[in-house]
Amino acid sequence: MMYWLWFLLLQHGVSQESIVRREVGQPLKDVVYDIAGQAHIHLEKARKMKGQLPPAALPALLPAVPCRTYLDTLQRRSFDPFDPVCGRRDALVAARMAWKKYRGMY
């Protein structure tokens, strides 16, 4: 994973210093977009596998709920990882997870 991240940073011309300084430019947003895109693909693949899993295993997939929420927030905030909204704690995460568990979804 780390090599892939470094590769993306180099590919888009993002330096370590710019990340430490929290400089948000289009290259950094492109890196975040690529990573979020891969995360979205993994979540969709896991959702497609739901039918192959025993019902007792579904609660193990509930952490996908806050991941999906964070990916949606990143998208709404133009993939800016330093946007204050992206750093906020979701006060309803436990309620969302309980609701998804009750409905048998994730």
N, CA, C and O atoms as CSV, one atom per row, in Angstrom:
chain,resi,resn,atom,element,x,y,z
A,1,MET,N,N,0.829,-1.194,0.000
A,1,MET,CA,C,0.000,0.000,0.000
A,1,MET,C,C,0.870,1.253,0.000
A,1,MET,O,O,0.586,2.195,-0.739
A,2,MET,N,N,1.913,1.281,0.806
A,2,MET,CA,C,2.759,2.468,0.891
A,2,MET,C,C,3.440,2.754,-0.449
A,2,MET,O,O,3.580,3.913,-0.839
A,3,TYR,N,N,3.866,1.692,-1.156
A,3,TYR,CA,C,4.523,1.918,-2.435
A,3,TYR,C,C,3.546,2.513,-3.435
A,3,TYR,O,O,3.917,3.370,-4.237
A,4,TRP,N,N,2.305,2.061,-3.390
A,4,TRP,CA,C,1.286,2.593,-4.285
A,4,TRP,C,C,1.035,4.064,-3.980
A,4,TRP,O,O,0.893,4.879,-4.892
A,5,LEU,N,N,0.982,4.398,-2.701
A,5,LEU,CA,C,0.772,5.789,-2.302
A,5,LEU,C,C,1.929,6.668,-2.770
A,5,LEU,O,O,1.708,7.745,-3.324
A,6,TRP,N,N,3.157,6.212,-2.548
A,6,TRP,CA,C,4.312,6.994,-2.999
A,6,TRP,C,C,4.310,7.128,-4.510
A,6,TRP,O,O,4.644,8.187,-5.041
A,7,PHE,N,N,3.940,6.076,-5.198
A,7,PHE,CA,C,3.864,6.127,-6.658
A,7,PHE,C,C,2.853,7.186,-7.102
A,7,PHE,O,O,3.132,7.969,-8.010
A,8,LEU,N,N,1.683,7.212,-6.464
A,8,LEU,CA,C,0.670,8.209,-6.823
A,8,LEU,C,C,1.163,9.629,-6.538
A,8,LEU,O,O,0.958,10.539,-7.341
A,9,LEU,N,N,1.814,9.806,-5.390
A,9,LEU,CA,C,2.331,11.130,-5.067
A,9,LEU,C,C,3.362,11.595,-6.096
A,9,LEU,O,O,3.339,12.746,-6.531
A,10,LEU,N,N,4.256,10.701,-6.478
A,10,LEU,CA,C,5.266,11.047,-7.489
A,10,LEU,C,C,4.624,11.272,-8.851
A,10,LEU,O,O,4.996,12.198,-9.572
A,11,GLN,N,N,3.670,10.433,-9.200
A,11,GLN,CA,C,3.006,10.533,-10.498
A,11,GLN,C,C,2.304,11.888,-10.663
A,11,GLN,O,O,2.299,12.464,-11.751
A,12,HIS,N,N,1.719,12.381,-9.585
A,12,HIS,CA,C,0.988,13.642,-9.654
A,12,HIS,C,C,1.837,14.846,-9.223
A,12,HIS,O,O,1.354,15.978,-9.221
A,13,GLY,N,N,3.092,14.600,-8.861
A,13,GLY,CA,C,3.993,15.694,-8.508
A,13,GLY,C,C,3.707,16.334,-7.162
A,13,GLY,O,O,3.874,17.543,-7.001
A,14,VAL,N,N,3.280,15.542,-6.201
A,14,VAL,CA,C,2.992,16.058,-4.859
A,14,VAL,C,C,4.188,15.756,-3.962
A,14,VAL,O,O,4.622,14.609,-3.868
A,15,SER,N,N,4.714,16.775,-3.309
A,15,SER,CA,C,5.863,16.576,-2.430
A,15,SER,C,C,5.407,16.354,-0.993
A,15,SER,O,O,4.283,16.690,-0.621
A,16,GLN,N,N,6.295,15.785,-0.203
A,16,GLN,CA,C,6.005,15.581,1.211
A,16,GLN,C,C,5.823,16.922,1.913
A,16,GLN,O,O,4.977,17.063,2.797
A,17,GLU,N,N,6.620,17.897,1.512
A,17,GLU,CA,C,6.544,19.214,2.141
A,17,GLU,C,C,5.171,19.850,1.934
A,17,GLU,O,O,4.638,20.496,2.836
A,18,SER,N,N,4.605,19.665,0.749
A,18,SER,CA,C,3.292,20.265,0.492
A,18,SER,C,C,2.214,19.616,1.356
A,18,SER,O,O,1.244,20.272,1.736
A,19,ILE,N,N,2.379,18.344,1.662
A,19,ILE,CA,C,1.404,17.672,2.524
A,19,ILE,C,C,1.574,18.153,3.962
A,19,ILE,O,O,0.589,18.422,4.650
A,20,VAL,N,N,2.831,18.261,4.416
A,20,VAL,CA,C,3.081,18.734,5.775
A,20,VAL,C,C,2.568,20.161,5.952
A,20,VAL,O,O,2.044,20.512,7.009
A,21,ARG,N,N,2.720,20.970,4.924
A,21,ARG,CA,C,2.240,22.359,4.975
A,21,ARG,C,C,0.735,22.474,4.719
A,21,ARG,O,O,0.160,23.561,4.780
A,22,ARG,N,N,0.123,21.343,4.434
A,22,ARG,CA,C,-1.322,21.293,4.169
A,22,ARG,C,C,-1.713,22.160,2.978
A,22,ARG,O,O,-2.755,22.815,2.980
A,23,GLU,N,N,-0.856,22.148,1.963
A,23,GLU,CA,C,-1.127,22.886,0.735
A,23,GLU,C,C,-2.013,22.039,-0.160
A,23,GLU,O,O,-1.636,20.943,-0.575
A,24,VAL,N,N,-3.185,22.557,-0.449
A,24,VAL,CA,C,-4.129,21.809,-1.272
A,24,VAL,C,C,-4.109,22.384,-2.675
A,24,VAL,O,O,-4.440,23.548,-2.897
A,25,GLY,N,N,-3.724,21.564,-3.590
A,25,GLY,CA,C,-3.745,21.939,-5.001
A,25,GLY,C,C,-4.391,20.816,-5.795
A,25,GLY,O,O,-4.750,19.774,-5.246
A,26,GLN,N,N,-4.531,21.038,-7.072
A,26,GLN,CA,C,-5.157,20.015,-7.909
A,26,GLN,C,C,-4.389,18.694,-7.890
A,26,GLN,O,O,-5.024,17.639,-7.881
A,27,PRO,N,N,-3.033,18.700,-7.885
A,27,PRO,CA,C,-2.330,17.414,-7.836
A,27,PRO,C,C,-2.688,16.578,-6.592
A,27,PRO,O,O,-2.879,15.366,-6.697
A,28,LEU,N,N,-2.776,17.219,-5.427
A,28,LEU,CA,C,-3.143,16.475,-4.215
A,28,LEU,C,C,-4.577,15.963,-4.318
A,28,LEU,O,O,-4.864,14.834,-3.920
A,29,LYS,N,N,-5.464,16.776,-4.844
A,29,LYS,CA,C,-6.847,16.334,-5.021
A,29,LYS,C,C,-6.933,15.154,-5.978
A,29,LYS,O,O,-7.777,14.275,-5.808
A,30,ASP,N,N,-6.062,15.131,-6.985
A,30,ASP,CA,C,-6.035,14.001,-7.918
A,30,ASP,C,C,-5.586,12.718,-7.225
A,30,ASP,O,O,-6.118,11.641,-7.494
A,31,VAL,N,N,-4.598,12.840,-6.325
A,31,VAL,CA,C,-4.145,11.673,-5.557
A,31,VAL,C,C,-5.276,11.150,-4.681
A,31,VAL,O,O,-5.535,9.947,-4.645
A,32,VAL,N,N,-5.944,12.050,-3.978
A,32,VAL,CA,C,-7.047,11.655,-3.102
A,32,VAL,C,C,-8.183,11.037,-3.933
A,32,VAL,O,O,-8.809,10.066,-3.506
A,33,TYR,N,N,-8.441,11.591,-5.097
A,33,TYR,CA,C,-9.460,11.040,-5.992
A,33,TYR,C,C,-9.123,9.606,-6.389
A,33,TYR,O,O,-9.995,8.737,-6.366
A,34,ASP,N,N,-7.865,9.351,-6.752
A,34,ASP,CA,C,-7.448,7.993,-7.127
A,34,ASP,C,C,-7.620,7.016,-5.975
A,34,ASP,O,O,-8.108,5.903,-6.169
A,35,ILE,N,N,-7.222,7.426,-4.780
A,35,ILE,CA,C,-7.339,6.542,-3.611
A,35,ILE,C,C,-8.804,6.306,-3.277
A,35,ILE,O,O,-9.198,5.175,-2.992
A,36,ALA,N,N,-9.615,7.359,-3.307
A,36,ALA,CA,C,-11.045,7.212,-3.024
A,36,ALA,C,C,-11.721,6.340,-4.070
A,36,ALA,O,O,-12.632,5.577,-3.751
A,37,GLY,N,N,-11.284,6.447,-5.304
A,37,GLY,CA,C,-11.837,5.596,-6.361
A,37,GLY,C,C,-11.557,4.125,-6.102
A,37,GLY,O,O,-12.435,3.282,-6.289
A,38,GLN,N,N,-10.345,3.812,-5.674
A,38,GLN,CA,C,-10.015,2.420,-5.352
A,38,GLN,C,C,-10.812,1.932,-4.146
A,38,GLN,O,O,-11.262,0.786,-4.116
A,39,ALA,N,N,-10.985,2.796,-3.158
A,39,ALA,CA,C,-11.775,2.421,-1.981
A,39,ALA,C,C,-13.223,2.147,-2.380
A,39,ALA,O,O,-13.843,1.205,-1.886
A,40,HIS,N,N,-13.750,2.968,-3.268
A,40,HIS,CA,C,-15.128,2.763,-3.744
A,40,HIS,C,C,-15.255,1.422,-4.466
A,40,HIS,O,O,-16.233,0.701,-4.270
A,41,ILE,N,N,-14.282,1.094,-5.288
A,41,ILE,CA,C,-14.301,-0.189,-6.007
A,41,ILE,C,C,-14.293,-1.342,-5.012
A,41,ILE,O,O,-15.033,-2.310,-5.187
A,42,HIS,N,N,-13.470,-1.254,-3.973
A,42,HIS,CA,C,-13.406,-2.315,-2.965
A,42,HIS,C,C,-14.731,-2.448,-2.209
A,42,HIS,O,O,-15.177,-3.561,-1.934
A,43,LEU,N,N,-15.361,-1.318,-1.872
A,43,LEU,CA,C,-16.650,-1.378,-1.172
A,43,LEU,C,C,-17.729,-2.012,-2.047
A,43,LEU,O,O,-18.531,-2.813,-1.568
A,44,GLU,N,N,-17.747,-1.654,-3.320
A,44,GLU,CA,C,-18.746,-2.235,-4.225
A,44,GLU,C,C,-18.521,-3.733,-4.410
A,44,GLU,O,O,-19.476,-4.505,-4.489
A,45,LYS,N,N,-17.264,-4.136,-4.478
A,45,LYS,CA,C,-16.949,-5.563,-4.604
A,45,LYS,C,C,-17.412,-6.326,-3.361
A,45,LYS,O,O,-17.933,-7.437,-3.465
A,46,ALA,N,N,-17.218,-5.719,-2.180
A,46,ALA,CA,C,-17.662,-6.358,-0.940
A,46,ALA,C,C,-19.186,-6.452,-0.893
A,46,ALA,O,O,-19.730,-7.445,-0.410
A,47,ARG,N,N,-19.871,-5.434,-1.386
A,47,ARG,CA,C,-21.338,-5.470,-1.400
A,47,ARG,C,C,-21.859,-6.563,-2.321
A,47,ARG,O,O,-22.871,-7.197,-2.022
A,48,LYS,N,N,-21.181,-6.785,-3.428
A,48,LYS,CA,C,-21.598,-7.841,-4.355
A,48,LYS,C,C,-21.402,-9.228,-3.750
A,48,LYS,O,O,-22.088,-10.176,-4.131
A,49,MET,N,N,-20.473,-9.345,-2.814
A,49,MET,CA,C,-20.202,-10.637,-2.179
A,49,MET,C,C,-21.169,-10.935,-1.042
A,49,MET,O,O,-21.106,-12.014,-0.452
A,50,LYS,N,N,-22.051,-10.013,-0.725
A,50,LYS,CA,C,-22.952,-10.177,0.410
A,50,LYS,C,C,-23.745,-11.480,0.328
A,50,LYS,O,O,-23.933,-12.144,1.347
A,51,GLY,N,N,-24.207,-11.853,-0.846
A,51,GLY,CA,C,-24.991,-13.069,-1.014
A,51,GLY,C,C,-24.203,-14.349,-0.763
A,51,GLY,O,O,-24.795,-15.396,-0.503
A,52,GLN,N,N,-22.904,-14.281,-0.836
A,52,GLN,CA,C,-22.052,-15.451,-0.640
A,52,GLN,C,C,-21.653,-15.650,0.822
A,52,GLN,O,O,-21.041,-16.659,1.172
A,53,LEU,N,N,-21.999,-14.692,1.662
A,53,LEU,CA,C,-21.595,-14.764,3.066
A,53,LEU,C,C,-22.738,-15.275,3.940
A,53,LEU,O,O,-23.907,-15.010,3.660
A,54,PRO,N,N,-22.397,-16.003,4.991
A,54,PRO,CA,C,-23.444,-16.404,5.930
A,54,PRO,C,C,-23.949,-15.177,6.693
A,54,PRO,O,O,-23.180,-14.247,6.937
A,55,PRO,N,N,-25.221,-15.163,7.069
A,55,PRO,CA,C,-25.762,-13.994,7.774
A,55,PRO,C,C,-24.993,-13.617,9.043
A,55,PRO,O,O,-24.944,-12.442,9.408
A,56,ALA,N,N,-24.400,-14.589,9.706
A,56,ALA,CA,C,-23.654,-14.310,10.930
A,56,ALA,C,C,-22.387,-13.490,10.652
A,56,ALA,O,O,-21.852,-12.861,11.564
A,57,ALA,N,N,-21.908,-13.491,9.420
A,57,ALA,CA,C,-20.686,-12.768,9.081
A,57,ALA,C,C,-20.942,-11.306,8.697
A,57,ALA,O,O,-20.004,-10.509,8.654
A,58,LEU,N,N,-22.173,-10.953,8.424
A,58,LEU,CA,C,-22.469,-9.596,7.967
A,58,LEU,C,C,-22.084,-8.497,8.955
A,58,LEU,O,O,-21.630,-7.445,8.507
A,59,PRO,N,N,-22.234,-8.671,10.272
A,59,PRO,CA,C,-21.804,-7.601,11.179
A,59,PRO,C,C,-20.318,-7.246,11.052
A,59,PRO,O,O,-19.921,-6.131,11.390
A,60,ALA,N,N,-19.511,-8.166,10.578
A,60,ALA,CA,C,-18.081,-7.867,10.402
A,60,ALA,C,C,-17.865,-6.845,9.284
A,60,ALA,O,O,-16.802,-6.231,9.197
A,61,LEU,N,N,-18.866,-6.668,8.437
A,61,LEU,CA,C,-18.749,-5.732,7.329
A,61,LEU,C,C,-19.323,-4.350,7.649
A,61,LEU,O,O,-19.308,-3.467,6.792
A,62,LEU,N,N,-19.819,-4.153,8.851
A,62,LEU,CA,C,-20.411,-2.868,9.217
A,62,LEU,C,C,-19.437,-1.686,9.190
A,62,LEU,O,O,-19.890,-0.559,8.988
A,63,PRO,N,N,-18.133,-1.874,9.381
A,63,PRO,CA,C,-17.236,-0.717,9.249
A,63,PRO,C,C,-17.271,-0.075,7.860
A,63,PRO,O,O,-16.757,1.029,7.678
A,64,ALA,N,N,-17.862,-0.744,6.898
A,64,ALA,CA,C,-18.011,-0.136,5.571
A,64,ALA,C,C,-18.960,1.059,5.611
A,64,ALA,O,O,-18.890,1.926,4.740
A,65,VAL,N,N,-19.844,1.120,6.608
A,65,VAL,CA,C,-20.810,2.222,6.697
A,65,VAL,C,C,-20.100,3.565,6.908
A,65,VAL,O,O,-20.349,4.485,6.129
A,66,PRO,N,N,-19.237,3.731,7.909
A,66,PRO,CA,C,-18.548,5.020,8.037
A,66,PRO,C,C,-17.567,5.279,6.883
A,66,PRO,O,O,-17.313,6.432,6.536
A,67,CYS,N,N,-17.025,4.224,6.299
A,67,CYS,CA,C,-16.142,4.416,5.145
A,67,CYS,C,C,-16.908,5.035,3.986
A,67,CYS,O,O,-16.429,5.966,3.339
A,68,ARG,N,N,-18.101,4.512,3.731
A,68,ARG,CA,C,-18.938,5.054,2.658
A,68,ARG,C,C,-19.291,6.522,2.939
A,68,ARG,O,O,-19.276,7.354,2.031
A,69,THR,N,N,-19.607,6.829,4.195
A,69,THR,CA,C,-19.944,8.199,4.573
A,69,THR,C,C,-18.757,9.123,4.328
A,69,THR,O,O,-18.927,10.225,3.806
A,70,TYR,N,N,-17.559,8.683,4.700
A,70,TYR,CA,C,-16.370,9.506,4.508
A,70,TYR,C,C,-16.078,9.712,3.021
A,70,TYR,O,O,-15.724,10.817,2.608
A,71,LEU,N,N,-16.221,8.666,2.220
A,71,LEU,CA,C,-15.992,8.803,0.782
A,71,LEU,C,C,-16.981,9.788,0.163
A,71,LEU,O,O,-16.613,10.585,-0.699
A,72,ASP,N,N,-18.228,9.730,0.604
A,72,ASP,CA,C,-19.228,10.687,0.110
A,72,ASP,C,C,-18.870,12.116,0.510
A,72,ASP,O,O,-19.029,13.046,-0.282
A,73,THR,N,N,-18.386,12.288,1.743
A,73,THR,CA,C,-17.980,13.617,2.210
A,73,THR,C,C,-16.805,14.137,1.394
A,73,THR,O,O,-16.788,15.304,1.001
A,74,LEU,N,N,-15.830,13.283,1.140
A,74,LEU,CA,C,-14.686,13.689,0.316
A,74,LEU,C,C,-15.147,14.145,-1.067
A,74,LEU,O,O,-14.661,15.145,-1.596
A,75,GLN,N,N,-16.075,13.411,-1.636
A,75,GLN,CA,C,-16.558,13.762,-2.964
A,75,GLN,C,C,-17.287,15.114,-2.942
A,75,GLN,O,O,-17.087,15.948,-3.825
A,76,ARG,N,N,-18.124,15.316,-1.933
A,76,ARG,CA,C,-18.848,16.592,-1.826
A,76,ARG,C,C,-17.899,17.762,-1.600
A,76,ARG,O,O,-18.202,18.885,-2.003
A,77,ARG,N,N,-16.763,17.520,-0.965
A,77,ARG,CA,C,-15.797,18.581,-0.659
A,77,ARG,C,C,-14.667,18.625,-1.686
A,77,ARG,O,O,-13.580,19.117,-1.382
A,78,SER,N,N,-14.904,18.127,-2.879
A,78,SER,CA,C,-13.957,18.184,-4.006
A,78,SER,C,C,-12.628,17.486,-3.710
A,78,SER,O,O,-11.574,17.920,-4.176
A,79,PHE,N,N,-12.685,16.419,-2.944
A,79,PHE,CA,C,-11.523,15.583,-2.629
A,79,PHE,C,C,-10.403,16.371,-1.952
A,79,PHE,O,O,-9.221,16.122,-2.189
A,80,ASP,N,N,-10.791,17.319,-1.115
A,80,ASP,CA,C,-9.838,18.087,-0.321
A,80,ASP,C,C,-9.721,17.419,1.047
A,80,ASP,O,O,-10.628,17.550,1.869
A,81,PRO,N,N,-8.618,16.703,1.312
A,81,PRO,CA,C,-8.509,15.969,2.580
A,81,PRO,C,C,-8.357,16.882,3.794
A,81,PRO,O,O,-8.581,16.441,4.921
A,82,PHE,N,N,-7.980,18.148,3.588
A,82,PHE,CA,C,-7.777,19.068,4.696
A,82,PHE,C,C,-8.988,19.956,4.956
A,82,PHE,O,O,-8.934,20.837,5.815
A,83,ASP,N,N,-10.063,19.738,4.236
A,83,ASP,CA,C,-11.278,20.505,4.468
A,83,ASP,C,C,-11.785,20.198,5.877
A,83,ASP,O,O,-11.842,19.029,6.259
A,84,PRO,N,N,-12.151,21.204,6.650
A,84,PRO,CA,C,-12.600,20.964,8.026
A,84,PRO,C,C,-13.800,20.015,8.120
A,84,PRO,O,O,-13.936,19.293,9.107
A,85,VAL,N,N,-14.648,20.009,7.129
A,85,VAL,CA,C,-15.815,19.114,7.149
A,85,VAL,C,C,-15.365,17.653,7.084
A,85,VAL,O,O,-15.974,16.787,7.711
A,86,CYS,N,N,-14.311,17.383,6.334
A,86,CYS,CA,C,-13.812,16.003,6.225
A,86,CYS,C,C,-13.212,15.509,7.531
A,86,CYS,O,O,-13.161,14.305,7.778
A,87,GLY,N,N,-12.761,16.430,8.362
A,87,GLY,CA,C,-12.154,16.042,9.634
A,87,GLY,C,C,-13.126,15.944,10.794
A,87,GLY,O,O,-12.744,15.547,11.895
A,88,ARG,N,N,-14.369,16.300,10.560
A,88,ARG,CA,C,-15.352,16.247,11.644
A,88,ARG,C,C,-15.734,14.816,11.984
A,88,ARG,O,O,-15.805,13.947,11.115
A,89,ARG,N,N,-15.973,14.596,13.248
A,89,ARG,CA,C,-16.435,13.298,13.715
A,89,ARG,C,C,-17.931,13.186,13.425
A,89,ARG,O,O,-18.693,14.120,13.674
A,90,ASP,N,N,-18.334,12.050,12.903
A,90,ASP,CA,C,-19.746,11.813,12.609
A,90,ASP,C,C,-20.430,11.351,13.893
A,90,ASP,O,O,-20.210,10.228,14.348
A,91,ALA,N,N,-21.250,12.208,14.470
A,91,ALA,CA,C,-21.912,11.891,15.735
A,91,ALA,C,C,-22.964,10.799,15.579
A,91,ALA,O,O,-23.369,10.182,16.565
A,92,LEU,N,N,-23.405,10.557,14.358
A,92,LEU,CA,C,-24.462,9.564,14.132
A,92,LEU,C,C,-23.937,8.228,13.632
A,92,LEU,O,O,-24.719,7.369,13.224
A,93,VAL,N,N,-22.630,8.042,13.659
A,93,VAL,CA,C,-22.070,6.817,13.090
A,93,VAL,C,C,-22.604,5.564,13.788
A,93,VAL,O,O,-22.906,4.573,13.124
A,94,ALA,N,N,-22.720,5.595,15.094
A,94,ALA,CA,C,-23.235,4.420,15.809
A,94,ALA,C,C,-24.685,4.151,15.434
A,94,ALA,O,O,-25.079,2.998,15.259
A,95,ALA,N,N,-25.476,5.204,15.309
A,95,ALA,CA,C,-26.875,5.031,14.930
A,95,ALA,C,C,-26.992,4.507,13.501
A,95,ALA,O,O,-27.836,3.656,13.223
A,96,ARG,N,N,-26.157,5.004,12.597
A,96,ARG,CA,C,-26.185,4.527,11.210
A,96,ARG,C,C,-25.818,3.051,11.138
A,96,ARG,O,O,-26.442,2.276,10.413
A,97,MET,N,N,-24.795,2.675,11.901
A,97,MET,CA,C,-24.366,1.274,11.887
A,97,MET,C,C,-25.437,0.372,12.496
A,97,MET,O,O,-25.680,-0.725,11.994
A,98,ALA,N,N,-26.074,0.822,13.565
A,98,ALA,CA,C,-27.139,0.021,14.180
A,98,ALA,C,C,-28.307,-0.144,13.212
A,98,ALA,O,O,-28.886,-1.226,13.111
A,99,TRP,N,N,-28.649,0.924,12.502
A,99,TRP,CA,C,-29.747,0.857,11.534
A,99,TRP,C,C,-29.414,-0.106,10.392
A,99,TRP,O,O,-30.259,-0.899,9.977
A,100,LYS,N,N,-28.201,-0.035,9.896
A,100,LYS,CA,C,-27.794,-0.945,8.815
A,100,LYS,C,C,-27.779,-2.396,9.298
A,100,LYS,O,O,-28.159,-3.305,8.560
A,101,LYS,N,N,-27.339,-2.606,10.535
A,101,LYS,CA,C,-27.330,-3.968,11.076
A,101,LYS,C,C,-28.769,-4.480,11.209
A,101,LYS,O,O,-29.051,-5.634,10.888
A,102,TYR,N,N,-29.657,-3.635,11.672
A,102,TYR,CA,C,-31.066,-4.011,11.819
A,102,TYR,C,C,-31.687,-4.378,10.466
A,102,TYR,O,O,-32.496,-5.300,10.372
A,103,ARG,N,N,-31.292,-3.639,9.419
A,103,ARG,CA,C,-31.845,-3.881,8.095
A,103,ARG,C,C,-31.078,-4.940,7.318
A,103,ARG,O,O,-31.484,-5.316,6.218
A,104,GLY,N,N,-29.968,-5.428,7.878
A,104,GLY,CA,C,-29.169,-6.451,7.200
A,104,GLY,C,C,-28.394,-5.898,6.029
A,104,GLY,O,O,-28.143,-6.601,5.051
A,105,MET,N,N,-28.016,-4.642,6.128
A,105,MET,CA,C,-27.278,-3.983,5.038
A,105,MET,C,C,-25.919,-3.519,5.555
A,105,MET,O,O,-25.642,-3.540,6.754
A,106,TYR,N,N,-25.097,-3.108,4.621
A,106,TYR,CA,C,-23.836,-2.465,4.975
A,106,TYR,C,C,-23.364,-1.620,3.822
A,106,TYR,O,O,-22.313,-0.987,3.910
